[in-house]
Amino acid sequence: MRLILTLLCCALPALAQALDYRSLSDNAIVYDATSRQAKPQFILRKGTPVEQLVALEGWIKVREAGGGIGWVERSLVSERRQLIVTKANSEVRLTAADDAAVVFVAARDLVLEMADKPAGSWVKVRHRDGRSGFIDIKSVWGL
């Protein structure tokens, strides 16, 4: 029992760090190692939310919504919280309620700014055109 408790205590800091979300301040090449000479894996667009897994000098290992993992330059990672829509035709509502008026419908892969912390099963978001409302947290990634 003590061994199990010890292992859990050691794992908790790693789990807490794994839930550290950021966004990209510019388009970014994702590499397989911490060097511009490393193999490029894929490119992420400006504003894309990423989960910070590990931070080293000058580089951050990230995971994107589709599960891709790699290294990006630290200078391209912002504290700004963005969310990406993961379900097709997700409704953004005027208030945090299923029966509230629909402000707009968000397409899959649309990036939205997180305007406030989640409350229950809803999170307030803002579109780049200025419209804002509440979206079900099951419809977005980056929380």
For each residue, the residues with C-beta under 8 A, 3 or more apart:
1: 4 5
2: 5 6
3: 6 7
4: 1 7 8
5: 1 2 8 9
6: 2 3 9 10
7: 3 4 10 11
8: 4 5 11 12
9: 5 6 12
10: 6 7 13 14
11: 7 8 14 15
12: 8 9 15 16
13: 10 16 17
14: 10 11 17 18
15: 11 12 18 19
16: 12 13 19 20
17: 13 14 20 52 53
18: 14 15 51 53
19: 15 16 51
20: 16 17 51 52
21: 49 50 51 52 81 142 143
22: 49 50 51 52 60 62 77 78 79 80 81
23: 47 48 49 50 77 78 80 81 82 111 142
24: 27 28 44 45 46 47 48 50 72 76 77 78
25: 46 75 76 77 78 80
26: 46 76
27: 24 43 44 45 46
28: 24 43 44 48 72 73 76
29: 40 42 43 72
30: 40 41 42 43 44 62 64 68 70 71 72
31: 34 35 36 38 39 40 41 70 71 72
32: 38 39 40 41 70 71
33: 38 39 71
34: 31 38 56 58 59 71
35: 31 38
36: 31
37:
38: 31 32 33 34 35 71
39: 31 32 33
40: 29 30 31 32 43
41: 30 31 32 68 70
42: 29 30 68 70
43: 27 28 29 30 40
44: 24 27 28 30 48 50 64 72
45: 24 27 48 111
46: 24 25 26 27
47: 23 24 82 111
48: 23 24 28 44 45 64 65 82 84 111
49: 21 22 23 64 65 81 82 83 84 111 141 142
50: 21 22 23 24 44 62 63 64 72 77
51: 18 19 20 21 22 62 63 64 142
52: 17 20 21 22 55 60 61 62 77
53: 17 18 60 61 62 63 69
54: 60 61
55: 52 59 60 61 74
56: 34 59 60 61
57: 74
58: 34 73 74 75
59: 34 55 56 71 72 73 74
60: 22 52 53 54 55 56 71 72 73 74 77
61: 52 53 54 55 56 69 70 71
62: 22 30 50 51 52 53 69 70 71 72 77
63: 50 51 53 67 68 69
64: 30 44 48 49 50 51 67 68 69
65: 48 49 84 86 141 142
66:
67: 63 64
68: 30 41 42 63 64
69: 53 61 62 63 64
70: 30 31 32 41 42 61 62
71: 30 31 32 33 34 38 59 60 61 62
72: 24 28 29 30 31 44 50 59 60 62 76 77
73: 28 58 59 60 76 77
74: 55 57 58 59 60 77
75: 25 58
76: 24 25 26 28 72 73
77: 22 23 24 25 50 52 60 62 72 73 74
78: 22 23 24 25
79: 22
80: 22 23 25 113
81: 21 22 23 49 113 114 142
82: 23 47 48 49 111 112 113 114 142
83: 49 111 112 113 114 123 125 135 140 141 142 143
84: 48 49 65 109 110 111 112 140 141 142
85: 90 106 107 108 109 110 111 112 135 139 140
86: 65 108 139 140 141
87: 90 108 138 139
88: 107 108
89: 105 106 107 108
90: 85 87 105 106 108 135 136 139 140
91: 102 105 106 135
92: 102 103 104 105 106 112 125 127 131 132 133 134 135
93: 96 97 98 100 101 102 103 133 134 135
94: 100 101 102 103 133 134
95: 100 133 134
96: 93 100 119 120 122 124 134
97: 93 100 134
98: 93
99:
100: 93 94 95 96 97 134
101: 93 94
102: 91 92 93 94 105
103: 92 93 94 131 132 133
104: 92 127 131 133
105: 89 90 91 92 102
106: 85 89 90 91 92 110 112 127 135 139
107: 85 88 89 110
108: 85 86 87 88 89 90
109: 84 85
110: 84 85 106 107 127
111: 23 45 47 48 49 82 83 84 85 128
112: 82 83 84 85 92 106 125 126 127 135 140
113: 80 81 82 83 125 126 127 128
114: 81 82 83 117 123 124 125 142 143
115: 124 125 126 132
116: 119 123 124
117: 114 123
118: 121 122 123 137 143
119: 96 116 122 123 124
120: 96
121: 118 136 137 138
122: 96 118 119 134 135 136 137
123: 83 114 116 117 118 119 134 135 137 140 143
124: 96 114 115 116 119 132 133 134
125: 83 92 112 113 114 115 132 133 134 135 140
126: 112 113 115 130 131 132
127: 92 104 106 110 112 113 130 131 132
128: 111 113
129:
130: 126 127
131: 92 103 104 126 127
132: 92 103 115 124 125 126 127
133: 92 93 94 95 103 104 124 125
134: 92 93 94 95 96 97 100 122 123 124 125
135: 83 85 90 91 92 93 106 112 122 123 125 139 140
136: 90 121 122 139 140
137: 118 121 122 123 140 143
138: 87 121
139: 85 86 87 90 106 135 136
140: 83 84 85 86 90 112 123 125 135 136 137 143
141: 49 65 83 84 86
142: 21 23 49 51 65 81 82 83 84 114
143: 21 83 114 118 123 137 140
